[in-house]
Structure formats: C-alpha cells, structure tokens
C-alpha cells in the first residue's frame, strides 16, 4: 500500500529525473548503518535501497541514504535553480521500527539545510514524502539556502532512532521535480527543532568551521 504524505501534488508536473534503483544502488552510499545494499524484492515497484541499524548506547542515533556527485549519474548534484527544480520526492518504508525523525538534507560545501517530515508510524508500508525547494517552506540550516541550491553536492535521506534493537529502512523512487507545491507547511515542535540542529551537526561533521557552527546554532539564515 502507498500513502502520500505532506502535500497535494500537481499530477501534471514534470519530473526532471527519477532514480528507480532498478538492479543496483546507482552509486548511492550510506552513513550510520550496520548494513546497506540493494533489495530486489522490496520497493514501490520492486527494487530499492535497504539499510539496517542496531542502535545502542546514546540516543538518538542517525542513519542516512546518500547521493553524492557521482550517484545516479550526477542527476541530484549541481544547479537546481537553473534546472528549474521545485521539489524532491521519495518513497520510504520502515521495516520493523518507525524512526523518530525523517529528514531530507541538502549540502553544498560547508553549508547544509534540513527539511523535516513527520514519519509514517505504520510499519511495512511505503509512503511518499515531498519537500518543496523554497526556504520559507521550513528548511533549517546555515548560510544561504539559494546558494546551496546553486551547487548541491550531496543529498541525504536521513533518519534517527531512539529505540534499541535491529531495525531496517528502505528507499525508492527518488525524484527531482519541476512542480508547484503548497507553501503552508506544519512547523516542527521544539523537540523536533533540537533534533534538526543535531542532524545538521552530524551531517557536516569536520567540514564545518567554528563560525559556521555558531551561525547554525544561533538559527541565523541568509537567503
């Protein structure tokens, strides 16, 4: 069963590129996962990425599916503004434990922005998530959002778990779209904002300078 999440979509919108994961991982990588690979049997149309994690110790723990510049033949890297991209959409499924958070992260050099979704609590159910590519839609990050869109070098679908034990997650049908979306997005609660800041720090790691870290934590953004 497929459930659409977050917004009503324009059914006639153009798709710039869709990664179907037909036969392999298409050069995508992962972070924070105990295992990662390609699943021929799972997918919204069979064929998807699959990753597992087994959180223990400090929580939350983060995992991510990652497209860097060479993944999907470079289709998710580069200048989104010139390309006319207005949204990113993907299908996601939790196997046996629902994540605490689910986010899309766009990075360019030392800058990163995070868009948070309310993850579907139903297990073993594919859901579609869409993020509009406008800063006013609820992106959290440092620097200029438009500057990131001019030179995207990494896209991540990131999730966090506060539950110990083995758990699996799946990703399919990641698309870059030329479509108009509603701009009214529910604001995350204060607890979610704290997790978003933690995600930004986890994403950037050593790539961030002390000045960039200060900008991120103080919540300042230049558009």
C-alpha positions in Angstrom: 0.0 0.0 0.0 1.3 3.5 -0.9 0.4 6.5 1.2 1.0 10.1 0.0 2.4 12.3 2.8 2.8 16.1 3.2 1.1 17.8 0.3 -1.4 17.6 -2.6 0.6 17.2 -5.8 0.1 18.6 -9.3 -0.5 15.4 -11.2 0.7 17.0 -14.5 4.0 18.2 -13.1 7.2 17.4 -15.0 9.7 15.0 -13.5 13.3 16.1 -14.1 14.8 12.8 -13.0 13.7 9.8 -11.1 16.0 7.2 -9.5 14.2 3.9 -9.6 17.0 1.7 -8.2 16.5 -0.9 -11.0 19.1 -3.5 -10.4 21.6 -1.8 -8.2 22.3 1.1 -5.8 23.1 3.5 -8.6 26.1 4.8 -6.8 24.3 5.8 -3.6 26.1 5.3 -0.3 25.1 5.3 3.4 26.2 6.5 6.8 25.5 5.3 10.3 24.1 1.9 9.1 25.3 -1.5 10.2 24.5 -2.9 6.7 23.5 -1.3 3.4 22.7 -2.5 -0.1 20.2 -3.2 -2.8 16.9 -5.1 -2.3 15.5 -6.7 -5.4 12.3 -7.9 -3.6 11.3 -4.7 -1.9 10.2 -1.4 -3.4 7.3 0.6 -4.6 7.7 -1.4 -7.8 10.4 -3.9 -6.7 13.9 -2.6 -6.4 15.1 -0.3 -3.6 17.9 0.6 -1.2 17.8 -1.1 2.1 19.8 -0.3 5.3 19.7 -1.6 8.8 20.9 -0.3 12.1 21.1 -1.6 15.7 21.1 1.4 18.0 22.6 1.1 21.4 24.2 3.4 24.0 23.5 7.1 23.4 20.3 8.1 21.6 19.2 9.2 19.1 21.4 7.5 16.6 21.4 8.7 12.9 21.4 6.8 9.6 21.2 8.0 6.1 21.0 7.1 2.4 23.3 9.4 0.5 23.7 10.7 -3.1 26.9 12.5 -3.7 28.0 14.0 -7.0 28.6 10.7 -8.8 25.4 8.9 -7.7 22.6 8.5 -10.2 24.9 9.8 -12.9 25.1 13.1 -11.2 21.4 13.8 -11.5 21.0 15.1 -8.0 24.1 17.3 -8.0 24.5 20.7 -9.5 22.5 23.9 -10.0 18.8 23.3 -9.0 17.8 26.8 -9.7 18.9 26.7 -13.4 17.4 23.3 -13.7 14.0 24.7 -12.5 13.7 22.1 -9.7 10.9 22.9 -7.3 10.7 19.8 -5.2 12.3 16.5 -4.2 10.1 13.4 -3.7 10.9 9.9 -2.4 9.3 6.7 -1.2 10.3 5.5 2.3 9.4 2.4 4.3 10.2 1.3 7.9 10.6 -2.4 8.3 10.2 -3.1 12.0 10.7 0.1 14.0 9.4 3.5 13.0 12.1 6.2 13.0 11.9 9.1 15.5 12.6 11.6 12.7 12.9 11.5 8.9 14.6 14.3 7.0 15.9 15.5 3.7 19.3 17.1 3.8 20.8 19.2 1.0 24.5 20.2 1.3 26.9 22.4 -0.6 30.5 22.6 0.7 30.3 23.7 4.3 26.6 24.6 4.2 23.6 22.3 4.8 19.9 22.6 5.1 17.4 20.1 6.7 13.7 19.6 5.9 11.9 17.5 8.4 8.9 15.2 7.8 6.5 13.5 10.2 7.5 9.9 9.6 4.7 7.4 9.0 4.1 5.2 12.0 2.7 2.3 10.0 5.4 -0.4 9.5 6.0 -2.2 6.3 4.0 0.5 4.4 5.5 2.6 1.6 4.8 6.3 1.9 5.7 9.2 -0.4 7.3 12.3 1.1 7.8 15.6 -0.8 9.9 18.7 0.1 9.4 22.0 -1.7 12.6 23.7 -2.6 11.9 27.1 -1.2 13.4 28.4 2.0 10.1 29.6 3.5 8.8 26.0 3.5 10.5 25.1 6.7 14.2 24.4 5.9 16.6 24.8 8.8 20.3 25.4 8.2 23.2 27.9 7.9 24.3 30.3 5.2 22.1 30.9 2.1 19.6 28.4 1.0 19.7 29.6 -2.6 23.5 29.4 -2.6 23.1 25.7 -1.6 20.6 25.2 -4.5 23.1 26.7 -6.9 25.6 24.0 -6.2 24.2 20.9 -4.5 26.9 18.3 -3.9 25.2 15.9 -1.5 21.6 14.8 -0.9 20.7 12.7 2.1 17.5 11.0 3.3 18.3 10.8 7.0 16.5 9.1 9.9 17.0 9.0 13.6 16.1 6.2 16.1 15.7 6.3 19.8 14.8 2.7 20.0 17.4 -0.1 20.7 17.5 -3.3 18.6 17.7 -4.3 15.0 15.7 -2.2 12.5 15.5 -1.8 8.7 14.7 1.1 6.4 14.0 1.2 2.6 14.3 4.0 0.0 12.9 4.0 -3.6 11.8 6.4 -6.4 13.8 9.5 -5.5 12.8 12.3 -7.9 13.8 15.8 -8.7 10.6 17.6 -9.9 9.6 20.8 -11.7 6.2 21.3 -9.9 4.4 23.9 -7.8 3.6 22.8 -4.2 1.6 24.5 -1.4 3.9 26.6 0.8 1.9 26.1 4.1 4.0 23.5 6.0 3.4 22.5 9.6 6.0 23.9 11.9 8.0 21.3 13.9 7.8 21.3 17.7 10.6 22.5 19.9 11.8 18.9 20.5 12.0 18.4 16.7 14.0 21.6 16.3 16.6 20.3 18.7 16.9 17.1 16.7 17.1 19.1 13.5 20.1 21.0 14.8 21.7 17.7 15.9 21.2 16.4 12.4 22.9 19.4 10.8 25.9 18.9 13.1 26.0 15.2 12.3 25.8 15.9 8.6 28.6 18.4 8.4 31.0 16.9 10.9 34.5 18.2 10.4 33.6 20.1 7.2 32.1 22.9 9.3 34.2 25.7 10.6 33.6 27.2 14.1 32.0 30.2 12.6 29.5 28.1 10.6 28.7 26.1 13.7 27.9 29.3 15.6 25.7 30.5 12.7 23.8 27.2 12.7 23.2 27.0 16.4 22.1 30.6 16.6 19.4 30.0 14.0 20.6 32.7 11.6 19.9 32.2 7.9 20.8 34.3 4.9 18.6 34.0 1.8 
